[in-house]
Amino acid sequence: MLLHDQLTHILGLGSYSGIDQDKIRIETTCSNQFRNDFVEGNSYQEVKIKPLFQPTPLAKFSQGIGNSYCNLVS
């Protein structure tokens, strides 16, 4: 469906249980890695995400998207 509709933006929302879980995390990178395997290619690649929002006292920029499904979609 994502390929068919050719969306310009996708907003992913999910829960976070880390040390600063009282803040909203705004991810700024994604990679081609999902569950320690490469989705595409044979080497690690990382892409910057241009944030749609600016951080506030209740939100922060982060680079911890890791092996999550959000990273797979990104």
PyMOL Python script that loads the backbone (N, CA, C, O; Angstrom):
from pymol import cmd

cmd.read_pdbstr("""\
ATOM      1  N   MET A   1       0.834  -1.195   0.000  1.00  0.00           N
ATOM      2  CA  MET A   1       0.000   0.000   0.000  1.00  0.00           C
ATOM      3  C   MET A   1       0.879   1.259   0.000  1.00  0.00           C
ATOM      4  O   MET A   1       0.563   2.237  -0.679  1.00  0.00           O
ATOM      5  N   LEU A   2       1.987   1.234   0.765  1.00  0.00           N
ATOM      6  CA  LEU A   2       2.872   2.402   0.805  1.00  0.00           C
ATOM      7  C   LEU A   2       3.472   2.669  -0.564  1.00  0.00           C
ATOM      8  O   LEU A   2       3.556   3.820  -0.991  1.00  0.00           O
ATOM      9  N   LEU A   3       3.888   1.615  -1.256  1.00  0.00           N
ATOM     10  CA  LEU A   3       4.462   1.791  -2.591  1.00  0.00           C
ATOM     11  C   LEU A   3       3.411   2.265  -3.589  1.00  0.00           C
ATOM     12  O   LEU A   3       3.707   3.080  -4.463  1.00  0.00           O
ATOM     13  N   HIS A   4       2.198   1.764  -3.464  1.00  0.00           N
ATOM     14  CA  HIS A   4       1.128   2.142  -4.379  1.00  0.00           C
ATOM     15  C   HIS A   4       0.735   3.605  -4.226  1.00  0.00           C
ATOM     16  O   HIS A   4       0.579   4.306  -5.226  1.00  0.00           O
ATOM     17  N   ASP A   5       0.573   4.077  -2.993  1.00  0.00           N
ATOM     18  CA  ASP A   5       0.098   5.434  -2.737  1.00  0.00           C
ATOM     19  C   ASP A   5       1.196   6.493  -2.846  1.00  0.00           C
ATOM     20  O   ASP A   5       0.884   7.676  -2.983  1.00  0.00           O
ATOM     21  N   GLN A   6       2.481   6.097  -2.789  1.00  0.00           N
ATOM     22  CA  GLN A   6       3.610   7.023  -2.900  1.00  0.00           C
ATOM     23  C   GLN A   6       3.469   8.207  -1.937  1.00  0.00           C
ATOM     24  O   GLN A   6       3.479   9.367  -2.351  1.00  0.00           O
ATOM     25  N   LEU A   7       3.340   7.895  -0.673  1.00  0.00           N
ATOM     26  CA  LEU A   7       3.178   8.914   0.364  1.00  0.00           C
ATOM     27  C   LEU A   7       4.450   9.739   0.510  1.00  0.00           C
ATOM     28  O   LEU A   7       5.553   9.228   0.311  1.00  0.00           O
ATOM     29  N   THR A   8       4.299  11.007   0.854  1.00  0.00           N
ATOM     30  CA  THR A   8       5.466  11.865   1.086  1.00  0.00           C
ATOM     31  C   THR A   8       5.904  11.814   2.540  1.00  0.00           C
ATOM     32  O   THR A   8       7.072  12.070   2.833  1.00  0.00           O
ATOM     33  N   HIS A   9       4.996  11.490   3.465  1.00  0.00           N
ATOM     34  CA  HIS A   9       5.326  11.422   4.883  1.00  0.00           C
ATOM     35  C   HIS A   9       4.576  10.268   5.533  1.00  0.00           C
ATOM     36  O   HIS A   9       3.453   9.943   5.147  1.00  0.00           O
ATOM     37  N   ILE A  10       5.218   9.651   6.529  1.00  0.00           N
ATOM     38  CA  ILE A  10       4.579   8.648   7.369  1.00  0.00           C
ATOM     39  C   ILE A  10       4.886   9.015   8.810  1.00  0.00           C
ATOM     40  O   ILE A  10       6.049   9.200   9.170  1.00  0.00           O
ATOM     41  N   LEU A  11       3.876   9.118   9.619  1.00  0.00           N
ATOM     42  CA  LEU A  11       4.065   9.412  11.030  1.00  0.00           C
ATOM     43  C   LEU A  11       3.878   8.127  11.814  1.00  0.00           C
ATOM     44  O   LEU A  11       2.781   7.571  11.855  1.00  0.00           O
ATOM     45  N   GLY A  12       4.950   7.657  12.435  1.00  0.00           N
ATOM     46  CA  GLY A  12       4.886   6.432  13.221  1.00  0.00           C
ATOM     47  C   GLY A  12       4.797   6.768  14.692  1.00  0.00           C
ATOM     48  O   GLY A  12       5.582   7.572  15.195  1.00  0.00           O
ATOM     49  N   LEU A  13       3.858   6.168  15.383  1.00  0.00           N
ATOM     50  CA  LEU A  13       3.679   6.395  16.809  1.00  0.00           C
ATOM     51  C   LEU A  13       3.786   5.060  17.534  1.00  0.00           C
ATOM     52  O   LEU A  13       3.315   4.038  17.037  1.00  0.00           O
ATOM     53  N   GLY A  14       4.395   5.072  18.689  1.00  0.00           N
ATOM     54  CA  GLY A  14       4.511   3.852  19.458  1.00  0.00           C
ATOM     55  C   GLY A  14       4.946   4.142  20.872  1.00  0.00           C
ATOM     56  O   GLY A  14       5.322   5.266  21.206  1.00  0.00           O
ATOM     57  N   SER A  15       4.892   3.127  21.694  1.00  0.00           N
ATOM     58  CA  SER A  15       5.284   3.300  23.097  1.00  0.00           C
ATOM     59  C   SER A  15       6.790   3.127  23.225  1.00  0.00           C
ATOM     60  O   SER A  15       7.430   2.488  22.389  1.00  0.00           O
ATOM     61  N   TYR A  16       7.342   3.702  24.277  1.00  0.00           N
ATOM     62  CA  TYR A  16       8.770   3.652  24.544  1.00  0.00           C
ATOM     63  C   TYR A  16       8.949   3.421  26.030  1.00  0.00           C
ATOM     64  O   TYR A  16       8.310   4.094  26.839  1.00  0.00           O
ATOM     65  N   SER A  17       9.805   2.485  26.406  1.00  0.00           N
ATOM     66  CA  SER A  17       9.959   2.146  27.822  1.00  0.00           C
ATOM     67  C   SER A  17      11.368   2.440  28.336  1.00  0.00           C
ATOM     68  O   SER A  17      11.794   1.847  29.327  1.00  0.00           O
ATOM     69  N   GLY A  18      12.089   3.338  27.686  1.00  0.00           N
ATOM     70  CA  GLY A  18      13.450   3.658  28.090  1.00  0.00           C
ATOM     71  C   GLY A  18      13.520   4.535  29.321  1.00  0.00           C
ATOM     72  O   GLY A  18      12.508   4.823  29.960  1.00  0.00           O
ATOM     73  N   ILE A  19      14.723   4.951  29.639  1.00  0.00           N
ATOM     74  CA  ILE A  19      14.994   5.701  30.861  1.00  0.00           C
ATOM     75  C   ILE A  19      14.270   7.061  30.891  1.00  0.00           C
ATOM     76  O   ILE A  19      13.891   7.539  31.960  1.00  0.00           O
ATOM     77  N   ASP A  20      14.085   7.669  29.732  1.00  0.00           N
ATOM     78  CA  ASP A  20      13.421   8.976  29.672  1.00  0.00           C
ATOM     79  C   ASP A  20      12.052   8.854  29.003  1.00  0.00           C
ATOM     80  O   ASP A  20      11.708   9.638  28.119  1.00  0.00           O
ATOM     81  N   GLN A  21      11.283   7.865  29.439  1.00  0.00           N
ATOM     82  CA  GLN A  21       9.993   7.575  28.817  1.00  0.00           C
ATOM     83  C   GLN A  21       8.934   8.655  29.041  1.00  0.00           C
ATOM     84  O   GLN A  21       7.839   8.573  28.484  1.00  0.00           O
ATOM     85  N   ASP A  22       9.250   9.656  29.845  1.00  0.00           N
ATOM     86  CA  ASP A  22       8.314  10.761  30.033  1.00  0.00           C
ATOM     87  C   ASP A  22       8.380  11.758  28.875  1.00  0.00           C
ATOM     88  O   ASP A  22       7.554  12.668  28.805  1.00  0.00           O
ATOM     89  N   LYS A  23       9.348  11.604  27.964  1.00  0.00           N
ATOM     90  CA  LYS A  23       9.490  12.500  26.819  1.00  0.00           C
ATOM     91  C   LYS A  23       9.060  11.806  25.532  1.00  0.00           C
ATOM     92  O   LYS A  23       9.144  10.583  25.414  1.00  0.00           O
ATOM     93  N   ILE A  24       8.602  12.595  24.579  1.00  0.00           N
ATOM     94  CA  ILE A  24       8.291  12.097  23.241  1.00  0.00           C
ATOM     95  C   ILE A  24       9.591  12.073  22.451  1.00  0.00           C
ATOM     96  O   ILE A  24      10.298  13.078  22.381  1.00  0.00           O
ATOM     97  N   ARG A  25       9.906  10.931  21.858  1.00  0.00           N
ATOM     98  CA  ARG A  25      11.145  10.796  21.076  1.00  0.00           C
ATOM     99  C   ARG A  25      10.858  11.113  19.613  1.00  0.00           C
ATOM    100  O   ARG A  25       9.914  10.578  19.031  1.00  0.00           O
ATOM    101  N   ILE A  26      11.657  11.968  19.028  1.00  0.00           N
ATOM    102  CA  ILE A  26      11.574  12.293  17.609  1.00  0.00           C
ATOM    103  C   ILE A  26      12.815  11.702  16.953  1.00  0.00           C
ATOM    104  O   ILE A  26      13.909  12.245  17.105  1.00  0.00           O
ATOM    105  N   GLU A  27      12.664  10.604  16.228  1.00  0.00           N
ATOM    106  CA  GLU A  27      13.794   9.912  15.617  1.00  0.00           C
ATOM    107  C   GLU A  27      14.350  10.712  14.445  1.00  0.00           C
ATOM    108  O   GLU A  27      13.594  11.306  13.676  1.00  0.00           O
ATOM    109  N   THR A  28      15.668  10.723  14.314  1.00  0.00           N
ATOM    110  CA  THR A  28      16.329  11.491  13.260  1.00  0.00           C
ATOM    111  C   THR A  28      17.152  10.626  12.314  1.00  0.00           C
ATOM    112  O   THR A  28      17.781  11.158  11.398  1.00  0.00           O
ATOM    113  N   THR A  29      17.166   9.309  12.506  1.00  0.00           N
ATOM    114  CA  THR A  29      17.866   8.403  11.600  1.00  0.00           C
ATOM    115  C   THR A  29      17.105   7.088  11.462  1.00  0.00           C
ATOM    116  O   THR A  29      16.317   6.717  12.332  1.00  0.00           O
ATOM    117  N   CYS A  30      17.351   6.396  10.361  1.00  0.00           N
ATOM    118  CA  CYS A  30      16.886   5.026  10.193  1.00  0.00           C
ATOM    119  C   CYS A  30      17.967   4.271   9.431  1.00  0.00           C
ATOM    120  O   CYS A  30      18.848   4.886   8.830  1.00  0.00           O
ATOM    121  N   SER A  31      17.905   2.950   9.452  1.00  0.00           N
ATOM    122  CA  SER A  31      18.936   2.153   8.787  1.00  0.00           C
ATOM    123  C   SER A  31      18.301   0.992   8.026  1.00  0.00           C
ATOM    124  O   SER A  31      17.090   0.781   8.079  1.00  0.00           O
ATOM    125  N   ASN A  32      19.145   0.247   7.320  1.00  0.00           N
ATOM    126  CA  ASN A  32      18.674  -0.909   6.564  1.00  0.00           C
ATOM    127  C   ASN A  32      18.766  -2.191   7.390  1.00  0.00           C
ATOM    128  O   ASN A  32      18.816  -3.286   6.832  1.00  0.00           O
ATOM    129  N   GLN A  33      18.787  -2.059   8.707  1.00  0.00           N
ATOM    130  CA  GLN A  33      18.923  -3.216   9.577  1.00  0.00           C
ATOM    131  C   GLN A  33      17.607  -3.462  10.321  1.00  0.00           C
ATOM    132  O   GLN A  33      16.991  -2.536  10.850  1.00  0.00           O
ATOM    133  N   PHE A  34      17.194  -4.736  10.349  1.00  0.00           N
ATOM    134  CA  PHE A  34      15.998  -5.124  11.104  1.00  0.00           C
ATOM    135  C   PHE A  34      16.284  -6.463  11.762  1.00  0.00           C
ATOM    136  O   PHE A  34      16.594  -7.437  11.077  1.00  0.00           O
ATOM    137  N   ARG A  35      16.184  -6.520  13.073  1.00  0.00           N
ATOM    138  CA  ARG A  35      16.475  -7.720  13.855  1.00  0.00           C
ATOM    139  C   ARG A  35      17.838  -8.309  13.493  1.00  0.00           C
ATOM    140  O   ARG A  35      17.982  -9.514  13.287  1.00  0.00           O
ATOM    141  N   ASN A  36      18.822  -7.432  13.424  1.00  0.00           N
ATOM    142  CA  ASN A  36      20.225  -7.786  13.185  1.00  0.00           C
ATOM    143  C   ASN A  36      20.516  -8.361  11.803  1.00  0.00           C
ATOM    144  O   ASN A  36      21.604  -8.894  11.584  1.00  0.00           O
ATOM    145  N   ASP A  37      19.580  -8.268  10.874  1.00  0.00           N
ATOM    146  CA  ASP A  37      19.797  -8.649   9.482  1.00  0.00           C
ATOM    147  C   ASP A  37      19.607  -7.413   8.610  1.00  0.00           C
ATOM    148  O   ASP A  37      18.921  -6.469   9.003  1.00  0.00           O
ATOM    149  N   PHE A  38      20.211  -7.422   7.434  1.00  0.00           N
ATOM    150  CA  PHE A  38      20.051  -6.302   6.516  1.00  0.00           C
ATOM    151  C   PHE A  38      18.797  -6.502   5.679  1.00  0.00           C
ATOM    152  O   PHE A  38      18.587  -7.574   5.113  1.00  0.00           O
ATOM    153  N   VAL A  39      17.971  -5.476   5.602  1.00  0.00           N
ATOM    154  CA  VAL A  39      16.755  -5.513   4.806  1.00  0.00           C
ATOM    155  C   VAL A  39      17.131  -5.457   3.331  1.00  0.00           C
ATOM    156  O   VAL A  39      16.522  -6.129   2.499  1.00  0.00           O
ATOM    157  N   GLU A  40      18.132  -4.655   3.021  1.00  0.00           N
ATOM    158  CA  GLU A  40      18.583  -4.472   1.644  1.00  0.00           C
ATOM    159  C   GLU A  40      20.090  -4.282   1.655  1.00  0.00           C
ATOM    160  O   GLU A  40      20.606  -3.509   2.463  1.00  0.00           O
ATOM    161  N   GLY A  41      20.806  -4.970   0.772  1.00  0.00           N
ATOM    162  CA  GLY A  41      22.251  -4.827   0.694  1.00  0.00           C
ATOM    163  C   GLY A  41      22.984  -5.734   1.676  1.00  0.00           C
ATOM    164  O   GLY A  41      22.365  -6.480   2.436  1.00  0.00           O
ATOM    165  N   ASN A  42      24.329  -5.657   1.646  1.00  0.00           N
ATOM    166  CA  ASN A  42      25.163  -6.510   2.497  1.00  0.00           C
ATOM    167  C   ASN A  42      25.902  -5.731   3.566  1.00  0.00           C
ATOM    168  O   ASN A  42      26.635  -6.320   4.360  1.00  0.00           O
ATOM    169  N   SER A  43      25.727  -4.426   3.602  1.00  0.00           N
ATOM    170  CA  SER A  43      26.441  -3.628   4.591  1.00  0.00           C
ATOM    171  C   SER A  43      25.494  -2.600   5.206  1.00  0.00           C
ATOM    172  O   SER A  43      24.476  -2.219   4.628  1.00  0.00           O
ATOM    173  N   TYR A  44      25.872  -2.181   6.381  1.00  0.00           N
ATOM    174  CA  TYR A  44      25.049  -1.231   7.145  1.00  0.00           C
ATOM    175  C   TYR A  44      24.973   0.115   6.434  1.00  0.00           C
ATOM    176  O   TYR A  44      25.993   0.656   6.006  1.00  0.00           O
ATOM    177  N   GLN A  45      23.769   0.648   6.312  1.00  0.00           N
ATOM    178  CA  GLN A  45      23.549   1.981   5.755  1.00  0.00           C
ATOM    179  C   GLN A  45      22.600   2.729   6.678  1.00  0.00           C
ATOM    180  O   GLN A  45      21.681   2.146   7.253  1.00  0.00           O
ATOM    181  N   GLU A  46      22.833   4.009   6.810  1.00  0.00           N
ATOM    182  CA  GLU A  46      22.013   4.844   7.679  1.00  0.00           C
ATOM    183  C   GLU A  46      21.566   6.072   6.893  1.00  0.00           C
ATOM    184  O   GLU A  46      22.333   6.636   6.113  1.00  0.00           O
ATOM    185  N   VAL A  47      20.316   6.478   7.106  1.00  0.00           N
ATOM    186  CA  VAL A  47      19.738   7.621   6.409  1.00  0.00           C
ATOM    187  C   VAL A  47      19.195   8.591   7.445  1.00  0.00           C
ATOM    188  O   VAL A  47      18.542   8.178   8.403  1.00  0.00           O
ATOM    189  N   LYS A  48      19.459   9.864   7.262  1.00  0.00           N
ATOM    190  CA  LYS A  48      18.923  10.897   8.145  1.00  0.00           C
ATOM    191  C   LYS A  48      17.449  11.116   7.832  1.00  0.00           C
ATOM    192  O   LYS A  48      17.039  11.049   6.674  1.00  0.00           O
ATOM    193  N   ILE A  49      16.666  11.376   8.849  1.00  0.00           N
ATOM    194  CA  ILE A  49      15.251  11.703   8.709  1.00  0.00           C
ATOM    195  C   ILE A  49      15.090  13.171   9.071  1.00  0.00           C
ATOM    196  O   ILE A  49      15.475  13.586  10.164  1.00  0.00           O
ATOM    197  N   LYS A  50      14.533  13.952   8.174  1.00  0.00           N
ATOM    198  CA  LYS A  50      14.274  15.363   8.476  1.00  0.00           C
ATOM    199  C   LYS A  50      13.037  15.435   9.374  1.00  0.00           C
ATOM    200  O   LYS A  50      11.938  15.094   8.936  1.00  0.00           O
ATOM    201  N   PRO A  51      13.201  15.871  10.611  1.00  0.00           N
ATOM    202  CA  PRO A  51      12.067  15.894  11.549  1.00  0.00           C
ATOM    203  C   PRO A  51      10.951  16.839  11.094  1.00  0.00           C
ATOM    204  O   PRO A  51      11.201  17.924  10.569  1.00  0.00           O
ATOM    205  N   LEU A  52       9.723  16.392  11.313  1.00  0.00           N
ATOM    206  CA  LEU A  52       8.555  17.222  11.016  1.00  0.00           C
ATOM    207  C   LEU A  52       8.252  18.174  12.165  1.00  0.00           C
ATOM    208  O   LEU A  52       7.554  19.172  11.984  1.00  0.00           O
ATOM    209  N   PHE A  53       8.782  17.862  13.352  1.00  0.00           N
ATOM    210  CA  PHE A  53       8.504  18.642  14.553  1.00  0.00           C
ATOM    211  C   PHE A  53       9.811  19.049  15.218  1.00  0.00           C
ATOM    212  O   PHE A  53      10.839  18.399  15.024  1.00  0.00           O
ATOM    213  N   GLN A  54       9.777  20.097  15.985  1.00  0.00           N
ATOM    214  CA  GLN A  54      10.925  20.528  16.775  1.00  0.00           C
ATOM    215  C   GLN A  54      10.732  20.069  18.223  1.00  0.00           C
ATOM    216  O   GLN A  54       9.602  20.018  18.710  1.00  0.00           O
ATOM    217  N   PRO A  55      11.815  19.739  18.905  1.00  0.00           N
ATOM    218  CA  PRO A  55      11.666  19.301  20.293  1.00  0.00           C
ATOM    219  C   PRO A  55      11.214  20.439  21.205  1.00  0.00           C
ATOM    220  O   PRO A  55      11.478  21.613  20.946  1.00  0.00           O
ATOM    221  N   THR A  56      10.537  20.063  22.258  1.00  0.00           N
ATOM    222  CA  THR A  56      10.079  20.987  23.295  1.00  0.00           C
ATOM    223  C   THR A  56      10.571  20.407  24.625  1.00  0.00           C
ATOM    224  O   THR A  56      11.251  19.381  24.618  1.00  0.00           O
ATOM    225  N   PRO A  57      10.256  21.018  25.746  1.00  0.00           N
ATOM    226  CA  PRO A  57      10.641  20.400  27.027  1.00  0.00           C
ATOM    227  C   PRO A  57      10.058  18.989  27.218  1.00  0.00           C
ATOM    228  O   PRO A  57      10.566  18.216  28.030  1.00  0.00           O
ATOM    229  N   LEU A  58       8.995  18.653  26.472  1.00  0.00           N
ATOM    230  CA  LEU A  58       8.378  17.335  26.594  1.00  0.00           C
ATOM    231  C   LEU A  58       8.798  16.373  25.486  1.00  0.00           C
ATOM    232  O   LEU A  58       8.326  15.236  25.443  1.00  0.00           O
ATOM    233  N   ALA A  59       9.681  16.816  24.588  1.00  0.00           N
ATOM    234  CA  ALA A  59      10.114  15.978  23.467  1.00  0.00           C
ATOM    235  C   ALA A  59      11.605  16.154  23.241  1.00  0.00           C
ATOM    236  O   ALA A  59      12.193  17.156  23.649  1.00  0.00           O
ATOM    237  N   LYS A  60      12.220  15.157  22.578  1.00  0.00           N
ATOM    238  CA  LYS A  60      13.648  15.252  22.305  1.00  0.00           C
ATOM    239  C   LYS A  60      13.983  14.550  20.994  1.00  0.00           C
ATOM    240  O   LYS A  60      13.291  13.615  20.593  1.00  0.00           O
ATOM    241  N   PHE A  61      15.043  15.002  20.328  1.00  0.00           N
ATOM    242  CA  PHE A  61      15.563  14.312  19.156  1.00  0.00           C
ATOM    243  C   PHE A  61      16.305  13.070  19.617  1.00  0.00           C
ATOM    244  O   PHE A  61      16.943  13.079  20.670  1.00  0.00           O
ATOM    245  N   SER A  62      16.225  12.004  18.835  1.00  0.00           N
ATOM    246  CA  SER A  62      16.858  10.747  19.210  1.00  0.00           C
ATOM    247  C   SER A  62      17.398  10.032  17.976  1.00  0.00           C
ATOM    248  O   SER A  62      16.947  10.275  16.857  1.00  0.00           O
ATOM    249  N   GLN A  63      18.359   9.157  18.194  1.00  0.00           N
ATOM    250  CA  GLN A  63      18.901   8.324  17.117  1.00  0.00           C
ATOM    251  C   GLN A  63      18.899   6.867  17.550  1.00  0.00           C
ATOM    252  O   GLN A  63      19.853   6.138  17.276  1.00  0.00           O
ATOM    253  N   GLY A  64      17.850   6.439  18.215  1.00  0.00           N
ATOM    254  CA  GLY A  64      17.814   5.094  18.771  1.00  0.00           C
ATOM    255  C   GLY A  64      16.771   4.187  18.168  1.00  0.00           C
ATOM    256  O   GLY A  64      16.258   3.309  18.861  1.00  0.00           O
ATOM    257  N   ILE A  65      16.436   4.364  16.902  1.00  0.00           N
ATOM    258  CA  ILE A  65      15.365   3.584  16.293  1.00  0.00           C
ATOM    259  C   ILE A  65      15.724   2.102  16.190  1.00  0.00           C
ATOM    260  O   ILE A  65      14.839   1.249  16.253  1.00  0.00           O
ATOM    261  N   GLY A  66      17.002   1.789  16.035  1.00  0.00           N
ATOM    262  CA  GLY A  66      17.524   0.423  16.135  1.00  0.00           C
ATOM    263  C   GLY A  66      16.861  -0.626  15.291  1.00  0.00           C
ATOM    264  O   GLY A  66      16.659  -0.433  14.092  1.00  0.00           O
ATOM    265  N   ASN A  67      16.516  -1.749  15.912  1.00  0.00           N
ATOM    266  CA  ASN A  67      15.941  -2.912  15.231  1.00  0.00           C
ATOM    267  C   ASN A  67      14.418  -2.935  15.282  1.00  0.00           C
ATOM    268  O   ASN A  67      13.828  -4.013  15.210  1.00  0.00           O
ATOM    269  N   SER A  68      13.786  -1.824  15.400  1.00  0.00           N
ATOM    270  CA  SER A  68      12.338  -1.786  15.584  1.00  0.00           C
ATOM    271  C   SER A  68      11.571  -1.884  14.250  1.00  0.00           C
ATOM    272  O   SER A  68      12.150  -1.723  13.175  1.00  0.00           O
ATOM    273  N   TYR A  69      10.283  -2.146  14.345  1.00  0.00           N
ATOM    274  CA  TYR A  69       9.438  -2.145  13.153  1.00  0.00           C
ATOM    275  C   TYR A  69       9.372  -0.750  12.545  1.00  0.00           C
ATOM    276  O   TYR A  69       9.243  -0.621  11.327  1.00  0.00           O
ATOM    277  N   CYS A  70       9.459   0.300  13.367  1.00  0.00           N
ATOM    278  CA  CYS A  70       9.498   1.667  12.845  1.00  0.00           C
ATOM    279  C   CYS A  70      10.682   1.833  11.904  1.00  0.00           C
ATOM    280  O   CYS A  70      10.563   2.466  10.855  1.00  0.00           O
ATOM    281  N   ASN A  71      11.816   1.269  12.277  1.00  0.00           N
ATOM    282  CA  ASN A  71      13.004   1.348  11.432  1.00  0.00           C
ATOM    283  C   ASN A  71      12.770   0.604  10.119  1.00  0.00           C
ATOM    284  O   ASN A  71      13.194   1.075   9.064  1.00  0.00           O
ATOM    285  N   LEU A  72      12.109  -0.543  10.166  1.00  0.00           N
ATOM    286  CA  LEU A  72      11.829  -1.318   8.967  1.00  0.00           C
ATOM    287  C   LEU A  72      10.968  -0.515   8.004  1.00  0.00           C
ATOM    288  O   LEU A  72      11.238  -0.505   6.803  1.00  0.00           O
ATOM    289  N   VAL A  73       9.937   0.159   8.506  1.00  0.00           N
ATOM    290  CA  VAL A  73       9.067   0.987   7.660  1.00  0.00           C
ATOM    291  C   VAL A  73       9.825   2.182   7.114  1.00  0.00           C
ATOM    292  O   VAL A  73       9.674   2.542   5.946  1.00  0.00           O
ATOM    293  N   SER A  74      10.653   2.804   7.972  1.00  0.00           N
ATOM    294  CA  SER A  74      11.411   3.972   7.513  1.00  0.00           C
ATOM    295  C   SER A  74      12.350   3.606   6.381  1.00  0.00           C
ATOM    296  O   SER A  74      13.068   4.467   5.872  1.00  0.00           O
TER     297      SER A  74
END
""", "prot")
cmd.dss("prot")
cmd.show_as("cartoon", "prot")
cmd.util.cbc("prot")
cmd.orient("prot")
